[in-house]
Every structure is written in structure tokens, then in C-alpha cells.
């Protein structure tokens, strides 16, 4: 028997009380269809179904007001220090219009998974907003992600950024960082390093002066100003500090070029100071030096020429002292 059918009530188990204005207080004790109805003349009613279901129908607004005075004694099973709503099964809250919740403090505890879906905008506003995850936080914007703040700090162990990469391969993109002020990339691990790797071209552009310091332990200090080392528009100083993982003689420098040519175009004076021995080896072709003006060579010791072929000097005048 369907427990919700009203036409299955038996007369001897029916106790209806209906007033002329439509107000009703009825009790039905028919087996398998026990119901209690409290109905207002407006149509609003409370109905207790046979299976224990309670139906509350408000024709207009529904107001539930809990007194500010709370009791410290409950029903014998739990304390009643606050109003409580227990639902031991699923609960659906459907609101056609706007849902407003106003409280001093809001705590949500979700034991499994949770989701918030909206077809419009979702705004979270707070004095401090903290998001925590024991595994992963994913922020995905199909069109764009915008971050505006006075200070931005990160503390991560490993960071990987993939720009212009979609499923199926690299489609190309662009990464731009604009700073009004100082921009510093600092690695505080003595055994670590910084690598800039490009499958295409690499440009290092400086509108003003540039200072490169290599092998100087002072750069690892918390506060280090390289300005005092700048002696030219471009300054590169190689110092003898080897570091924890040396790969050559401390203070050494090595440059390799070829098989293409090496061209140096100096628009002003060029000065070279060598404190130790200097060796120049030309393995192929010829060594040609062209000087427009005066060339002077000063030596404080013997100067020895070893020539395996003809030694030819062509000059309009030769002075020997």
C-alpha cells in the first residue's frame, strides 16, 4: 500500500478537525498510512508522513528564529549549547532566488569532496585569504589569470613553468616580466647554479652599464653591491675563488671560437696587460697585423724571433741602435 495516498484512510482511524476558514488539525491512524496535518487557512501547513517524513509548506516566507538564550542541557544524548540541525541522509537546498547567509563566523567541514559551480562571477573577499592543500592546488583560467598585489612572495622547492605548451606539442608562446625598480635572480645554494637554456636565440640587452663578476665569493653575501667594480661601460672580472665544484684553474678564463672567424672592432684605444707568460699559436693561414700610425713594442728583457722561413722587413727607412 502506498503510504502517501490520502484516499486509503479508514473512517474509524480518522480524526479530522477543519474550521470554516480552512484551518485544519487532523490526525489519521490508519495502519500503513498514519499522518498528522496542521494546516493554516492560507494554505501553509506542516505534515507528518507515515514513514517519519516531515513536510513544511510555507505559501509565502518561512522564518525560523532560535532564541539567544541557550541551554547547557540537551536531550540526554548531547549538549544543547547551540541550535543544531542533523541530517543523516542527503540534503538538497534549492533556492529559486537569492540565498543570503549572515553570521559572525562560518565553518564548513567537508569529509569527502566538494564543489562550487557558478555560471557567473564568484567573488571571495576577506582580510586574509588562506588556501591550503595537502597535495595539490590547481588554478586554471581558460582565458586569463590576473594577479594584482602590493607584495608577492613565493616559497617553493621546485618550480616549472610551461608557456605556450598545449596537449600534443609546443605551439609557441611568450613570457614577459616588466619591473620598475630592481630585478634580482639569486641562488643561495653554493653547489647549485642558474642555467639559461634556449633552443633558439638568446639576447642580453642592457641600456646602460653592465658588470659581470666571476669567482668572487662576496657575491654570495646577503647584501652585495657590485657598483664599485664597474670601471667601464662593460666590466667583466674573473677572480680566483674556485667555489665548491671547480672545473679549471682558479682565476682562469677560456674562450673558443671556430671554424668561423673572430672579429674585434675597437673604436678607441685598446690596452692589454699580461702579468704572466703569453703564448700565441697560429696553426693555419697567416698572421697579419695592420697598424695605421705608430706601433711601439717595449720589452724589459730579451726579444727572440724564431723563424722557419724567410724573414722579410720592408720599410723606407730602418734605424738600429
C-alpha positions in Angstrom: 0.0 0.0 0.0 1.2 3.5 -0.9 1.8 5.3 2.4 1.1 8.7 0.9 -2.4 8.1 -0.5 -5.0 10.1 1.4 -7.9 8.1 0.0 -6.9 5.0 1.9 -7.7 6.4 5.2 -10.2 4.3 7.3 -13.1 6.2 8.9 -12.6 4.7 12.4 -8.9 5.8 12.3 -9.6 9.4 11.0 -9.8 12.4 13.4 -10.1 15.4 11.1 -10.7 18.9 12.5 -11.4 21.5 9.9 -12.6 25.0 10.6 -14.8 27.1 8.3 -11.8 29.3 7.2 -9.8 26.3 6.1 -7.7 25.9 9.3 -7.1 22.2 9.9 -5.7 19.9 12.5 -6.2 16.3 11.5 -4.8 13.0 12.8 -5.0 9.8 10.8 -4.0 6.5 12.4 -4.9 4.1 9.6 -2.3 1.3 9.5 0.4 1.9 6.8 -0.9 5.5 6.4 -0.5 7.3 9.6 -0.4 11.0 9.1 -0.8 14.2 11.1 -1.6 17.6 9.5 -1.5 21.1 10.9 -2.8 23.5 8.2 -3.3 27.2 8.2 -6.2 28.9 6.3 -3.6 30.5 3.9 -2.5 27.0 2.7 0.7 26.8 4.7 0.9 23.5 6.6 3.1 21.0 8.4 2.5 17.3 7.6 4.0 14.3 9.3 4.1 11.3 6.9 3.7 7.6 7.8 7.5 6.9 7.3 8.5 9.8 9.6 8.9 12.3 6.8 8.0 15.9 7.8 6.8 18.3 5.1 6.7 22.0 5.9 5.0 24.1 3.3 5.1 28.0 3.5 2.9 29.7 1.0 5.0 32.9 1.4 8.0 33.4 3.6 9.5 30.9 6.1 11.1 32.3 9.3 13.0 30.2 11.8 14.1 32.0 14.9 16.3 30.4 17.6 16.3 32.2 21.0 19.5 33.9 22.1 19.2 32.0 25.4 20.8 28.6 25.0 20.6 25.7 27.4 23.6 23.6 28.7 21.5 20.5 28.9 20.3 18.7 25.8 18.0 15.7 25.2 20.3 13.4 27.2 22.4 12.5 24.2 24.3 15.7 23.6 24.6 19.2 24.9 22.3 21.9 23.6 24.7 24.9 23.9 23.7 25.9 20.3 21.0 25.3 17.7 21.8 22.2 15.7 20.4 20.6 12.5 21.3 16.9 12.0 20.6 15.2 8.7 21.5 11.5 8.5 21.0 11.3 4.7 21.2 13.6 1.7 20.0 17.2 2.0 19.1 19.3 -1.0 18.6 23.1 -0.7 17.0 24.6 -3.8 16.6 28.4 -3.9 15.0 30.0 -7.0 16.1 33.5 -6.0 19.0 34.8 -3.9 20.5 32.9 -0.9 22.0 35.2 1.8 23.8 33.8 4.8 24.9 36.3 7.5 26.8 35.1 10.6 29.7 36.1 12.8 31.8 33.0 11.9 31.3 30.4 9.2 32.9 26.9 9.3 32.5 24.3 6.6 33.7 20.8 7.2 33.5 18.5 4.1 34.6 14.9 4.8 34.9 13.9 1.2 34.9 16.1 -1.9 33.3 19.5 -2.5 32.5 21.7 -5.5 31.2 25.2 -6.1 29.8 25.8 -9.6 28.6 29.1 -10.9 27.7 30.3 -14.4 28.6 33.9 -13.4 31.2 35.6 -11.3 32.5 34.2 -8.0 34.0 36.8 -5.6 35.9 35.9 -2.4 36.6 38.9 -0.2 38.5 38.7 3.2 41.1 40.4 5.3 43.4 37.4 5.0 42.6 34.6 2.5 44.5 31.3 3.0 44.2 28.3 0.8 45.8 25.0 2.0 46.1 21.7 0.3 47.9 18.5 1.5 48.7 17.6 -2.1 47.9 20.0 -5.0 46.3 23.3 -5.8 45.2 23.9 -9.4 44.3 27.3 -10.7 43.1 27.1 -14.3 41.9 30.0 -16.3 40.7 29.2 -19.9 41.2 32.8 -21.0 43.4 34.6 -18.5 44.6 34.7 -14.8 45.2 38.2 -13.3 47.1 38.8 -10.1 47.3 42.3 -8.6 49.0 42.8 -5.2 51.4 45.1 -3.3 53.8 42.3 -2.4 54.2 38.8 -3.9 56.3 36.2 -2.2 56.8 32.5 -3.1 58.4 29.6 -1.1 58.7 26.5 -3.3 61.1 23.6 -3.6 60.7 23.0 -7.3 59.1 25.3 -9.9 58.3 24.5 -13.5 56.7 26.9 -15.9 55.4 25.8 -19.3 54.5 28.6 -21.6 52.8 28.1 -25.0 52.6 24.4 -24.4 49.3 22.5 -25.2 48.4 18.9 -25.3 50.1 17.4 -28.4 53.2 19.5 -28.5 54.6 23.0 -28.2 52.6 25.6 -30.0 54.7 28.6 -29.0 54.0 31.5 -26.6 55.6 34.4 -24.9 56.7 35.2 -21.3 57.3 38.9 -20.4 58.3 40.3 -17.0 58.2 44.1 -16.5 59.8 45.7 -13.4 60.0 49.3 -12.4 63.0 49.0 -10.0 65.5 46.3 -9.3 65.1 42.7 -10.6 67.3 40.1 -8.9 67.6 36.4 -9.5 69.6 34.9 -6.6 70.6 31.3 -6.0 71.7 30.8 -2.3 73.0 27.2 -2.8 76.8 27.2 -3.2 76.6 23.9 -5.1 73.6 25.0 -7.2 73.6 27.0 -10.3 71.5 29.1 -12.7 71.1 27.9 -16.3 69.5 29.9 -19.1 68.9 27.5 -22.0 67.4 28.4 -25.3 66.7 26.2 -28.4 66.7 29.3 -30.5 68.5 32.6 -30.0 69.4 34.4 -26.7 69.6 38.2 -26.3 71.1 40.0 -23.3 70.2 43.7 -23.7 71.4 46.4 -21.4 70.6 50.1 -22.0 73.3 51.3 -19.5 76.4 49.7 -17.9 76.9 46.0 -17.3 79.1 44.3 -14.7 79.9 40.6 -14.7 81.8 39.1 -11.7 83.0 35.5 -11.8 84.9 33.8 -9.0 84.2 36.4 -6.4 82.9 34.9 -3.1 81.5 38.3 -2.0 78.5 38.0 -4.3 77.1 35.3 -2.0 76.7 37.7 0.9 73.2 38.7 1.9 73.9 42.3 0.9 76.3 42.9 -2.0 76.7 45.9 -4.2 78.6 45.3 -7.5 78.6 49.0 -8.4 82.1 49.6 -7.0 83.6 47.1 -9.5 82.4 48.9 -12.6 85.3 50.6 -14.3 83.8 50.8 -17.9 80.5 50.6 -19.7 81.1 46.8 -19.8 83.2 45.2 -17.0 83.9 41.5 -16.6 86.3 40.5 -13.8 87.4 36.9 -13.3 88.6 36.3 -9.7 90.5 33.2 -8.4 87.8 31.9 -6.0 87.2 28.3 -7.2 84.0 27.5 -5.3 82.9 24.0 -4.1 82.9 22.5 -7.6 85.9 23.9 -9.5 86.2 23.0 -13.2 89.6 24.7 -14.0 92.5 26.7 -12.6 91.1 29.3 -10.2 91.0 32.7 -11.9 91.3 31.3 -15.4 89.2 32.0 -18.5 88.7 30.1 -21.7 87.1 31.2 -25.0 86.8 29.0 -28.1 85.6 30.1 -31.5 85.6 28.4 -34.9 85.7 27.3 -37.6 84.3 30.8 -38.4 86.3 34.0 -38.0 86.7 36.1 -34.8 86.5 39.8 -35.3 87.3 42.5 -32.8 86.3 46.1 -33.7 87.7 48.6 -31.2 86.7 52.2 -31.8 89.1 53.6 -29.3 92.3 52.8 -27.5 93.0 49.1 -26.7 95.2 48.2 -23.7 96.3 44.7 -22.8 98.2 43.8 -19.6 99.6 40.3 -19.1 101.2 39.6 -15.8 102.5 36.1 -16.8 103.8 34.4 -19.9 101.8 35.0 -23.1 101.7 32.4 -25.9 100.1 32.9 -29.4 99.8 29.9 -31.7 98.6 30.2 -35.3 98.1 26.8 -36.8 97.0 27.7 -40.3 96.9 30.5 -42.8 98.9 33.6 -41.8 99.2 36.1 -39.0 98.8 39.7 -40.3 98.8 42.9 -38.2 97.9 46.2 -39.9 98.6 49.4 -37.9 97.7 52.8 -39.3 100.0 55.0 -37.3 102.9 54.2 -34.9 103.5 50.8 -33.4 105.8 50.6 -30.4 106.9 47.4 -28.6 108.7 47.8 -25.3 110.4 44.8 -23.6 112.4 44.8 -20.4 114.2 41.5 -21.4 115.5 39.7 -24.5 113.2 39.5 -27.5 113.8 36.4 -29.6 112.4 35.6 -33.1 112.4 32.0 -34.3 111.6 31.9 -38.0 111.5 28.7 -40.1 111.3 30.6 -43.4 112.4 33.9 -44.9 112.3 36.9 -42.5 111.4 39.9 -44.7 111.2 43.5 -43.5 110.1 46.2 -45.9 110.4 49.8 -44.8 111.5 53.1 -46.4 114.0 53.6 -43.6 115.4 51.4 -40.9 117.1 52.7 -37.7 119.0 50.3 -35.5 120.6 51.3 -32.2 
